[in-house]
Amino acid sequence: MHILNKSDFIHFRQCPSSLWLKKNKPEVYAKYKKADDPFLENLAKQGYAVETLARTLFPDGIFLDEHDPHALELTKKTLSTHHTFFQPSFSANGFYARADILLRDEKNETYHIIEVKSSSKIKKDKNHSHIEDVAFQAWVLEQAGYTVSSMSIIHINTAYIKQGEVDVKKLLTQTDVTEEARESMKTLVPEIKQAFDYIQLKDIPLDSCQCLYTTKSNHCDTFSYFNTTYTKQSVHYLIDIRKEKLKIFLDAGIHNVVDIPITDTLNNRQASHVLSAIHNRPIIQREDIKEIIDSLVYPLYFIDYEAVSTAIPIIDGTHPYQQIPFQFSLHILNKNGEITHHEYIAEELVLPDVLVQTMKKYIGDTGSVVVWYETFEGSRNREMMEMFPHHLDFLADINSRLFDLRDIFYKYGYYIDYRTCGSTSIKYVLPVLCPDLSYDTLAIQNGTSAMESWQRMITLPHLERNILKKDLLAYCERDSFAMIRIFQELKKLTS
């Protein structure tokens, strides 16, 4: 009999077939499971950090290690001798639960379950409801013979501003959700039982899975196992594809981008994507690109920020999840083709005042400021205006001169190449336009790793710090230089 826990149930909701494979053919599942996503890994680490902090609110609590082979027996043994528990384990009828925090009411012999979340609010959406998370745990406890009197969720208070040592009572908010969780059980429990019964099946159809009708960002890890005929040229990779349109294509027997009819149901970028795939070449609107490029004012400042964002704020004067720039790379391209490079990285936990001061040294009063995804750099600049009124004019001026190079590929769709698989991330566009330049040779290859590396760097001794510092500078420099190279390739196309 396969055991079902809360994580399994969430997996079932995403894709029942994928969960079945994990339970019944784990060796096959392991071959297809995607590499760990750095962003999701970071979220998990943030969650563990918040949970550890939440435990300090209950100084009498005892920790019951879930990895202990006798965790279930240990939980049962200690329930009668203590009243506050961290990670107690419960099992009944094939279902397993582990509570983040459990409080025992000695008078009534009832229990209060507390789920700890690193989010800024209580999520209630169908894909992942915190209310249903705690309801799942409570239901298993009751199946095991215990009475659950109340349920709560602890989450982050984003209004909290760190000043000195973190004030846990102000950072974390506890909300009673007993009534909502009880109500959710009416529909949740039948679905839990359905998931349990499904993973006990001896066989299931293996020629497709439920993710077939979802967009690629929602595909399960084992999508390619169940859907062997679908490649990176499938309709799932069409630019801007939505679930509704995807279903229309699949139901009509259209599986590949090249088979999509070019009609008025496609937007301009989608039509260009189809044509690119059919003709095996990019679709380029040269005159439109030339008009944009010619409108830019030299010198051109290609700039990229790296920022840190944590559930538990680490810098005084900041709130949870606030994005704090700690690094920039700046390439300056002059009219004559000359390129200069400047960079900065903070080496301690401080607000980015010096970062802005350093930018002021190199960014003049005239010239377009080129970024990739203006929303990020522009938002950071607006936030730093609030932090530093003495830099307001400078940062406001920069924002007035921002040009998003990504817009040529995304907003306007003047350059569409099917090989970017419907993505306009610089890490997809760069190898298509500049195959000689990539991120593969770098020790740090994404923003999440950069953020984590910087947090480690500032705690390390001098020698080890310099190694990480070098890696961080190389990564950020690659981002701004990648923009220069892409810009140069576009300019060649229009000259």
N, C-alpha and C positions, 0 to 999 in steps of 0.2 A: 504494500500500500504506500503510495506517495503522499508525503506530508505537504500541506498547503500553508504557507505563512503570508503575511501582509505583502511582502515584496512580490511573492508569486502571484498574488491576486492582482496587483497593479500590472504585472507582466501579462496576465491573462486578459485584462481589459485592453491592453495595447494590441496583443495578437495571441489568441488562444493556441494556434498551431505552434508558434515559437516556444511557448511555455511547455507544451506537450513534448516537443523535441528535447528541450532542456532536461525534462524529468525522465523521459523514456529512452532517449538516445544521447546521453550527455557527451559521449565521445564525438559524435557528429556535430552537436551544438558547439562544442569547443572549437572546432575547425572553422566555423562560419562566424563565430562571435566577433564583432568589430573590436578593434583596438580601443582601449579606454579613451574616452573623450576628455582632454585636459580640462575643459570648462566644467563638465559634469563632475569630474574628480575633485575639482576645486570646491564646487558646491557641497560635495560630501564632506570635505575637510572642514568647511565653514560650519556645517551642521554639527559635526563632532565637537568643534570648539565651543559652539553655543550650548550644546547639551552639557559639556563639562562645566561650563560656567553656571548653568542653571542649577547644577547639583549643589553649588555653594549656598543656595537659598535654603537647603535642607541639611544642616550640619550633622544631624544624627543619622543620616542615611547610610546604608551599607551597600557596597557594590557586589553584584552577583555576576560573575563573568560568564557570558553566554557561551564562550568557547570551552568552558570546563565541561568535560564529558559527563559530569554528574550535575549539570546545571539545573535540570528539572527537579531532581531529588533534593538538591541544596535549597532551591526556592521553597519547596514544600516544607522542608525541615525548619527553615528560618522564619517562615511567616508567623508562627505562633510566638516567637521570641523577640521580634522587633516590630517597628511600626512604619519605617520608611525604607524603601528599597529602590536601588538603581539597577535597571536591566534584569528584573526577575523574569523567569521563563515559565511558560504554561503550555500544556498540551492536552488535547481531548479529541477523541474520535477522528484523528488524522489531521487536526488543525493545530497550528502552533502560533503562539504570540509571545512577544517580549515587550514589556512596558518600559518606557523611558524612565518614568518615576511612578512609584506606586505607594500610596499612603494607606495604612490600615487604621480604621476606627476601632480601637480596642473595646469600646463600650458596646457597639452594635455589631461588631465583627463584619463590617462592610468595608469596601475598598474604593478609593478615589484614584482613578488613572489620569496621569498627566503626560501628554505628548509634547515634546519639545521640538519646535520648528525654527529654522534660521531665517524664515521669510519675514517680511515686514507686515504681513497681514495673514489672516486665516483664509486659506484658499478653499473654495467651494465648488470648483469646476469639476465636470464629470471625469476628466482625464486623471486628475489627482486631487481629491478632496481631503483636506485635513480632518474634516468632521468624520468622514467615513474611515479614515485611518484609525482614529481613536475608537470609533464604533466597532471596527473589526477586532481590535484588541479586547475591548470589553466583552464582546460576544463570546470569544474564545475562553476568557476567564469564567464566564457564567456557564459555559459548557463543561468547564472543569470543576464546577460545583461551588464557585465563589460568588458572592453578591456584590455587584458594582453599584454603589450609591450615587456616584457623580463622576463626571469626566471634564477635564480642562485641557486647554492648549496654551503653552507658553510660546510667545513669539517676540520678535524684535520691535522695540519702540523707536521708529525712525526720527522722532523729534528729539531724542536724546543727543546731547552734545558732550563729547568727552573733554574733561578738564582734569588732568592728573590721573589718578588710579580710577579704573572703570567702576562706576557705581552700578552694581548688578541689579539692584532693585529698581533703578530708574531705566536701565537699558532694556530689561525684559518685562513683558506684560503678560499677565495670566488671565485668561478668559474662560468662564464656565460655559461649556457647550453641551451640557447633559441633555437638555430638551431636544436640541437639534440632532444630536447623535442618536437618541432613542427613536426619533421620527425616521431617521435615515435607515435604521435597521429593517424597517418594513419592506423596503425594496432591496436593501443590501444583502441580507441573509440569503434569500433565494439565489442571488447571483454568486455568492460565496460557495454555496452548495453546488451550483452548476459548474463552477471552476474546478471544484474538488472532483466531481464526477468525470469531468472531461480529461483530467490528467491520469485517471485510472484506466482510460480506454486502451485496449490492446493495439489498435490501429486507427489511424486517421488518414484522410486523403493527403497525399504528399505532393500533388501537382500544382498546388497554389496555396496561398495563405490570405488571411483577411486584410493584409496590408496592400494588396493589389490595387484596391480602390482608394488608397490614401496617397498623398503627395510624398515625395522622396524623403523629406525631413521627418516624416512620421513612420518610415519603414522600420520594421523590426530588424534585429541583428542578422536573422537568418532568411531575409527576403530572397537572396539569390539562391538559396537551397530549395525553397518552395517554388520559386518562379524562375526556372532555369532559362527560359527563352528571352528574358528581359535583360538588356544591357544598358550602357550609358547612352544609347541612342533610343531608348524607349520613350514613350510619351510622357513618362514621369519627369523627364528632364527638360521638358519644354519650358522656356522662360515664362514666368508668371502663371504657370498652370495652377488651377484651383480644383478642388475636389469634385465640384459639380461638372466642370468641363472634362475632367479626366474620366469620369464615369461615362459620359456621352461617347468619348472616343473608344473606350474599351468595349462598351456594349455594342458599338458599331463594328467591332473587329479590327480597330486601328490600334496597333501595338507600338509602332516605331514612328519617330518624328518624320521620317521621309515619306510616310504614307498619309500624313495629315493633309487634307485638302485645304488649299489656301482660299478661304472665303472671308466674308465680313465678320465671321465669328471670332477671328483672330485679330489681336491688336497688331500694330506695326512691328513691334519687336518680335512677336511670335511668328509673324509671317517671314521676317528676315531669318529667324532661326531655322525655320523649315527649309527655306531656300538655301541657306548655308549648308545644311546637312545634305540636301539633294545634290548640290553642285560641288560639295567637298571643298569649299573655300569660304572665306569671310565675306559678309555683305557689308560694304563700306560706302558711306555717303561722304565722299571726299570733300565736296564743296561746303557742306555743313560743318565738317570738322575744321576745315581751313578757316571758315568765318569765325569760329570760336577761338582757335589758336591765334589768329591775327588780332583778336580783340584784347588779348592779354598784354599787360604792361610789364616791360623789363625794368630792372632785373626780376626774375621769377624766383620766388622763395618756396622751395619744396620742403614742407615741414611735417614731422610726425611726432606725436606724443605717445608715451607709455604712461599708464596710470594705475594706481592701486585702489582696490575697492574691497572692503571687508565687512562682514556682518558686525563684528566687534571692532569699533574704530580704534586705530592704533596711533593716530596723530591728534594731539590736543587741538580743540577748536573744530573738529569734524564730527559728522553724524554717521550712523551706520550706512554702509553701501555708498557713501559719497566717493565719487571718482576724484582722486588727487593725483595730478600729473607729477611724476618724479624724474622724468627724462624727456629730452627731445633730441632729434637729429634734424639738421637743417642743411640742405644743399642749395646753393645759390647759383643760378644760371644767368649769365650776362648775355647781352645781345650778340656779342662776338663769339659766343660759344664757350667762354671760360667758365669753369665750375670750381667753386670753393665749398668747403664743408666745415661745419661747426657743430658742436654737440655739448650736452650737459647731462649730468646724472647726479642726483642728490645722494649723499653718503650717510645721511642720518634721517630720523623721523621728524621732518619739518614740513610746514606749509610751503607751497612752491613760490615764495617771494623771490628767492635768488634765481630760480628758474626763469621767471619773467624778466628780472633784471638782466640776465645773460642774453635773453632773446633781444632785448632792447639794443644791445651792443651791435647786433648783426642785421636786424631787420630795419631797413630805412623807411622813410616817409612815403616813398613811391614804389610801385611794383606789385604785381599780383602775388598773392599767397596761395600756393597750390597744395591741396590736401586730397586724401582719398577717403571719402565718406565725411562730408562736411559736418554732419550732425554731431559727430564725436568731438572734433577739435573746436567747432563753434560753441558747443555746450560747455566744454572745459573753459574756454575763454570767458564766457558769460559768468560762470561760477567764480572764476578768479577775479573778475571785476568786482563782485560782491565782497570777496575776501580782502582785496587790496584796492581801495578807492584811489590810492595814489598811482595805480597802474591803469585806471579805468580808460583814460583817453587812448593810451597805446593799444590796449586790447580791443577796444571798440573799433579803432581804426583798422586793426588787423582783420576783424570780422567783416568789416565793410569791403575788404579787398579779397576775401576768400573765393577761391574757385575750386570746385570739386571735380577733379579729373575723372572720377568714376562716372560722372553724369554723361560723358560721351558714350559710355557702354550701357548705362542703366536708364537714366532719366530720358535721354534723347534717343538712345538706341542707334547711334550713328555708326557704331562698329559692333557687329554681331558675328560671333564665330561659334559654331556648334561645339567645338572642342572645349569650350569653357563649361560645358554641361549645364547651361542655364544660369551659371553663377557669375556675379560681377565682383567677387572677392579678388583682391589684388593677387592673392596666391593662386588663383585660377587664370587670371588674365596674363600675368607675367610670363609663365612658361609658353604661352601661345605666341605672344608678340616678341618675347626675348628668350628663346630656348636656351641660350648660353648662360642665363642668370637664374638662379633659384635659391631657395631657402634650405635645400637639402644638406648643404655642407656646414650649416650653422649648428652650434650646440643648443641654441634656443631658437625655436621655429614658430612660436605663436605667442599672442599677447598674454594668455593665461600663464604660460610658463615664465614669461618675462616678469609678470607681477610677483609670482612666487619666488623667483630667483632673486629679485630685488629685496624682498623681505628677508631672505636668508643672507644676502650679501651684507646688509647693514649690521648683522650680528656676528659676522665672522672676523677672525684675526686678519691682520694686514695682508699676508701672502695669499690666503684662500680668497679673501675679498677681491683682490686684484684679478684673479682668474674669472670670477663671476662678473666682475665689472667689465672686463674685456668682452665677455660673451654678450652681455646686455648691450653694450655700445655697438657691437657688430650687428646684432639683430635690428636695432632701431635704425642704424645707418642703412641697412639693406632696404628697409621700408621706404625711406626718403629717396634713396638712389634708384629703387625700382620705379618710382614715379617719374624720375628724370628720364630713364631709359624708355619707358612707355611713351612719354611725351615726345621724345626724339623720334621714335618709330612712327608715331602719328604724323609728326611734322614731315618726315620723309615721304609719307604717302600723299601729302598735299602739296609738295613742292614741284 
